[in-house]
Amino acid sequence: MSSFSNYGSVEYWNKRYEQEKGVFEWYQNYSTLKEFLTPAVLSPSKNLAKIDGEEEACLGEFPPKELCKVLIVGCGYSRLGEEMLNDGYIGGIVNIDYSNVCIEERKNTHDNNDIYRKVQAKVNRETREELNRKSSKEKSDEESDTLKNNSIRSKSINSISYPQVQRMEFECIDVTKDLPYPDNSFDLIINKAALDAILCGNGALTKVKHMMQECSRVLKDGHGSMVVVSHGRPEDRIMYFENNEKLWRGGVRIYKVPKPNVGVLVAATKSKHHHIYISSK
Ligand SMILES: C[S@@+](CC[C@H](N)C(=O)[O-])C[C@H]1O[C@@H](n2cnc3c(N)ncnc32)[C@H](O)[C@@H]1O
């Protein structure tokens, strides 16, 4: 078993990723997380949006998943991105990790798969079905005017423009340094077990502070949200969000999910739960 202190070093991760290739999912998988990735959870209500005790205007609505631009930090060998893509996050997913071994491996194995062809076919089928449904509705709404009806149906079906599935990106980037993205780039950031790894290393407080600032900067104003999945209890994690009220207008919302029985950190810690921390800009 590895010592916790190793998790904060890129040398540790490079060596581990060299030796153990293949999929490895820390903490929780997408099927649990997706319950939290809904506009209802990600768009905080008006009364949570306070700065210096003053109520702010209601935050913006979170966009539907097909329009979301997503940044996954410390992606490792997790297949969260692929599962999200498969489930309709087709607007662009960027995976970053500071381990160059990890990113090279992810690029090599990812390029060989046919996920895009499958997802595009699914999107096309759903688009056609939706269009047919609308067309049938128009038909029944305007039964009395057969001529008009036929012209609507043929126009809709002949001029389908299918949403294009965006390819995922994999970049070797240290999330605790300045991020190479403009302000307002992403709708959603997911940090699953990466905060915990960073906290194991030297100079963690300064690094986490900078990571929080950068994550807030690259999230879109009004609705951009960051989801952090951690083994840390609220009393040990909340300070990283709470001291940052200017960054996270809605404060932090905390959820508890049972741990599945996998992963080294699960065995090494006493709690039976992981916590999900959600902050919105
Ligand atoms: C515990 S693993 C979690 C991997 C993956 N997110 C998952 O849930 O399966 C932590 C990951 O964070 C990455 N990581 C640690 N510190 C990082 C940093 N400063 N910048 C980017 N990635 C980092 C490590 O290389 C490792 O892949």
Ligand as a Chemical Component Dictionary entry (heavy atoms), coordinates in Angstrom:
data_LIG
# 
_chem_comp.id                   LIG 
_chem_comp.type                 NON-POLYMER 
_chem_comp.pdbx_formal_charge   0 
_chem_comp.three_letter_code    LIG 
# 
loop_
_chem_comp_atom.comp_id 
_chem_comp_atom.atom_id 
_chem_comp_atom.alt_atom_id 
_chem_comp_atom.type_symbol 
_chem_comp_atom.charge 
_chem_comp_atom.model_Cartn_x 
_chem_comp_atom.model_Cartn_y 
_chem_comp_atom.model_Cartn_z 
_chem_comp_atom.pdbx_ordinal 
LIG C1  C1  C 0  -6.438  9.929  -6.878  1  
LIG S1  S1  S 1  -6.104  10.185 -8.575  2  
LIG C2  C2  C 0  -7.755  10.444 -9.237  3  
LIG C3  C3  C 0  -7.852  10.135 -10.712 4  
LIG C4  C4  C 0  -9.247  10.308 -11.298 5  
LIG N1  N1  N 0  -9.722  11.672 -11.147 6  
LIG C5  C5  C 0  -10.242 9.354  -10.727 7  
LIG O1  O1  O 0  -11.187 9.810  -10.092 8  
LIG O2  O2  O -1 -10.118 8.152  -10.925 9  
LIG C6  C6  C 0  -5.448  11.837 -8.574  10 
LIG C7  C7  C 0  -5.043  12.322 -9.935  11 
LIG O3  O3  O 0  -4.765  13.714 -9.847  12 
LIG C8  C8  C 0  -3.606  13.986 -10.593 13 
LIG N2  N2  N 0  -3.019  15.208 -10.023 14 
LIG C9  C9  C 0  -2.495  15.366 -8.783  15 
LIG N3  N3  N 0  -2.056  16.618 -8.619  16 
LIG C10 C10 C 0  -2.297  17.264 -9.785  17 
LIG C11 C11 C 0  -2.030  18.585 -10.251 18 
LIG N4  N4  N 0  -1.414  19.484 -9.475  19 
LIG N5  N5  N 0  -2.418  18.916 -11.502 20 
LIG C12 C12 C 0  -3.038  18.003 -12.277 21 
LIG N6  N6  N 0  -3.280  16.735 -11.925 22 
LIG C13 C13 C 0  -2.921  16.368 -10.676 23 
LIG C14 C14 C 0  -2.744  12.742 -10.441 24 
LIG O4  O4  O 0  -1.782  12.636 -11.465 25 
LIG C15 C15 C 0  -3.806  11.654 -10.503 26 
LIG O5  O5  O 0  -4.039  11.251 -11.815 27 
# 
loop_
_chem_comp_bond.comp_id 
_chem_comp_bond.atom_id_1 
_chem_comp_bond.atom_id_2 
_chem_comp_bond.value_order 
_chem_comp_bond.pdbx_ordinal 
LIG C1  S1  SING 1  
LIG S1  C2  SING 2  
LIG S1  C6  SING 3  
LIG C2  C3  SING 4  
LIG C3  C4  SING 5  
LIG C4  N1  SING 6  
LIG C4  C5  SING 7  
LIG C5  O1  DOUB 8  
LIG C5  O2  SING 9  
LIG C6  C7  SING 10 
LIG C7  O3  SING 11 
LIG C7  C15 SING 12 
LIG O3  C8  SING 13 
LIG C8  N2  SING 14 
LIG C8  C14 SING 15 
LIG N2  C9  SING 16 
LIG N2  C13 SING 17 
LIG C9  N3  DOUB 18 
LIG N3  C10 SING 19 
LIG C10 C11 SING 20 
LIG C10 C13 DOUB 21 
LIG C11 N4  SING 22 
LIG C11 N5  DOUB 23 
LIG N5  C12 SING 24 
LIG C12 N6  DOUB 25 
LIG N6  C13 SING 26 
LIG C14 O4  SING 27 
LIG C14 C15 SING 28 
LIG C15 O5  SING 29 
# 
